[in-house]
Amino acid sequence: MAESNATQVILTDDGIKIINAQNTADNAASQAGNADSAALIAQSTANAAKSTADSNYNYANSEIAVQSNATAKAQSTADNAFSQAQAVGSQASAEISNNSTATAKAQSTADNAFSQATTAIDNGKVTSQAVTDLKDGSKLTIADLENGLATKVANSDYASYKVQTASQIAQKVDNGAFSAYQTTTADLIAQKVATKDFSAYQATTAKSIDSKVSSNDFNTYKTQTADLIDDKVSSSEYASDKTQTASEIADRVSNSAFSTYQTQTASQIASKVDNGAFSAYQTTTADLIAQKVATSDFSAYQATTAKEISSKVESSDFKTYQTQTADMIASKVSKSDANNVNLIPYSAMPEADNLQWAESGTGGTLSATTHAFYHSGADSLYELNTAGSTEVFAKSPRFKINANATYTFQLKGFASSNVSSMDVYVLGRPNGSTSDFTVAQEIIKGAVLSKSALDYRTVTFTTGAIDEAYLRIDNNGSTNGTISILGFTELKLEPGDTATPYVYGAEDTMIAQMADDILFKVTKGDLIDEINLQAGNTLISSSGQLTLAADTIYFDAKKPVIIPNANITDTLNGKTFHDGDIINDANNTSNFYPFTIEPTGKASTTLFNSMDALRTEMSGGGLRTMYRAINSSGSQYEAYDGNFSGDIISLNSGFTNGKDMSFSQSVSGNQLTGQVVLSPLNGIHLWGSTQSIHFSGLQMNGTGISFNSYGNIIADQASTWWRVTNFSGSDIANFGTDTAGSNVIQFNRELDIGNFHINTGHTFTSADNGDIHFAKGGGGAANIYAGAVNYTSLVKSSLLSVKKDVKKADAAYWAQLVNSIDLATYQYKTDDNTSHLRLSSIVDDVNVTKQWQLPDVFISRDENGKLNGVDDSVLLNATLATVQEQQKEIDQLNGHNMELEARLNKLEAKLNG
């Protein structure tokens, strides 16, 4: 028993430790088993996740297949819809074709009806009451003619000839041949008149005409016309004008100058009649006539002719024709037929600086120029040019036009071989419409004008429901990408279906001159001392005086009036004033003068030389200077424009499309290559790759600096520095600009970059006193590399002399806090999939109930209490306390292990001994 107790004491003292050690080993084994189990669970979870991923992948593939089938169904449905649309389109085309056939038949029927109606009226033989009224109205004109003939018949020479002629006509009337012909003709006419068809047609036509004449519309129109004529004749303005005209004629006839001229003329005529030569000629002529009249052949012919004339004069047909002719003459003498009407304003010989026509379209140019095809280059015409493949337009000013009326259009023009074609449109609208046009009529389509001469085109058409219109000429584009030229002039639009000769200036109503022009002549020696036309208005005196007194005085624009020297003491109002002669240069195609002043107030100067053309234009509030190159290796000619006004100066460089000797193109848009704009509102503006502001200093030696149009600073080749200095000349910043790179960039005062400061004391600071972070990449702090680092601040922070309330730290407490930290593996949101796995503590600034534990003593905050992250200095020292505590525990465990080992060895010896 005693031995047994001894053994029990040993187990109680040392066996417990052995048991504890075994328990610790068992626990470790258990934890390893748990770890193996956790690994198996993790493997199972991973396998489940892979299975789920595979399932989702298969499901996605099936969905893709379903979508593919849906797409195929949608394509099939779209194909069916398109097929149905084609079927409907075919049916619509068939309907359109049927309608077109019906329209053609209706048009043919209408044409036949119109032709029958025209034939019926032309063959009618019954004269209406309206025609009878017109015949009676022409009697006054016939009486006047009779009075004139009576005067002629009274002279003795005519009387003698009349007797002889009458005798000859009497002889001719008696011959049998004519009598037989007369009888035959009368029988033929009688047969024609007696036919049933003619009688029936005659009666029908008479009724149709009578119904038209007696209709209310015609009577109303006849009454209105009569009233209008009566109103014009009886109007006070006409009566006043008639009285004034009569007075002026009477004054002219009775004035002494006319009386003298009348006497002189009578005397000259009398002397001509009395001279021997005329008398001899008169006698000879009379003898010759007598011989001719006496011949038997003439006598017979005379009689026959007399009888024929008598029958013709008495016939009803001649009476009717006589009346119709009188009416036609009366209508032709009216003012409307005497006018050479042209509705198109500014239809020829345009002025380069006052085209009036407008151009539209992309890349087109409308100008006034001359060409050898037109008046041998003496007069200008319109040119519509483009290098593009799309059409450009020339538009005339608007003009009045009658609705649903017949008009005839004509033009002359030519086209270069690369003009695809040209069109002409009449674009109209009714009164009150604000649309550009409501009716568009293409009167000439796809015409190709001659390239070697002036071509002529004319067309007749009927307008629609329009009251005003404008003309549009289309150049349908270039066929080869180079300038295509369409020239046109002498455009004319006139009422009716007949083109009449073009008269320049027909945009204003012009009355054509008749054949009987009035010509006044004064022979030498008959000159008078003074001509006074309507006293007080115009006086021409032999004393050298010319007086023109009127509200407006016009001079011939084609033949300018030349006044070598004049003193003008009052306002001079005129059209255009030129200084010097037209510039004698082959490139002066627009006939510029050296200096011109226009009625608008614009003054211009022009110069041509062998290299370029220069022009300056000054108008109210603005000045424009233009340079145009005369020579070029291609189709683009160098050009410059300078524009000066009160609020801007613009200098433009670029080119013109073709030689621009009329200065009609503007250096702008796609023809602009560089621009400098100076404005008090917007400052200086540079545009273009070659534009810059250059600072060259005192010498032009290439050592300066340029600011280009993008604002970049560019140094000259020999430049060394670009400096910023203060007022006293001290350097603030120096930027080395030498090509060798020997000169550095220097900042001589504090440099602020956001909140980061670099000062002259070689110190980095932050403006908000916050931390300064160095990061290897965008994801956050990593390794920091430095050649030498001064840790003065860290050493200073460990000195006892700079601290107070110093107490020994409770290492066990800090070790406990460190052991309570939750560690986590993670990646930053900016990391990519190849970034390595990171491990650290986490400051949970997301969840209210913290998911990741970190004692607050380790957290850094700013002065406002906002989380900044982990306070690494506190965590580092707490980790040091943890190491110290762990070292103490290790030392204690080592002592216990050595004591346990000694006891085991002693026990083993006893058991073996």
Protein Blocks (a to p, Z undefined) as FASTA:
>chain_A
ZZmmmmmmmmmmmmmmmmmmmmmmmmmmmmmmmmmmmmmmmmmmmmmmmmmmmmmmmmmm
mmmmmmmmmmmmmmmmmmmmmmmmmmmmmmmmmmmmmmmmmmmmmmmmmmmmmmmmmmmm
mmpcbdcfklmmmmmmmmmmmmmmmmmmmmmmmpmklmmmmmmmmmmmmmmmmpmklmmm
mmmmmmmmmmmmmpmklmmmmmmmmmmmmmmmmpmklmmmmmmmmmmmmmmmmpmklmmm
mmmmmmmmmmmmmpmklmmmmmmmmmmmmmmmmpmklmmmmmmmmmmmmmmmmpmklmmm
mmmmmmmmmmmmmpmklmmmmmmmmmmmmmmmpmklmpccdfbghkbhpafklnopaced
ehiacdddddfklgghmaccdddddfbfbdcddddddddddehiacdddddddddfklfb
acdddddddehiabfbfbdcdfbghiacdfkbccdddddddddddfbdcdddddebjfko
pacddddehiacdedjbdcdddehilpccddddfkdcdddddehiacfbdcehehiaccd
fkopacdddfbdcddfklccddfbacdfbdcddfbdcedjddddfklmnopafbdcdfko
pacdddddfkbccdddddehiacdddddfbdfblbdcdddddddfkbccddddddedjaf
kopaccehjlbfbdcdddfklopadedjkbccddebjbdghpaccddfkopacddfkbcb
dcdddfkopafbdcdfbfnlmaccddfbdcdehjaccdfkopacdfklpacdddfblnbc
cddddfbdcfklmmmmmpmklgghiacddfklmmmmmmmpccdddddfkbcfkbccdddd
dddfkbmbafbdcdfklpccdfkopafbjcfklmmmmmmmmmmmmmmmmmmmmmmmmmmm
mmmmmmmmmmmZZ
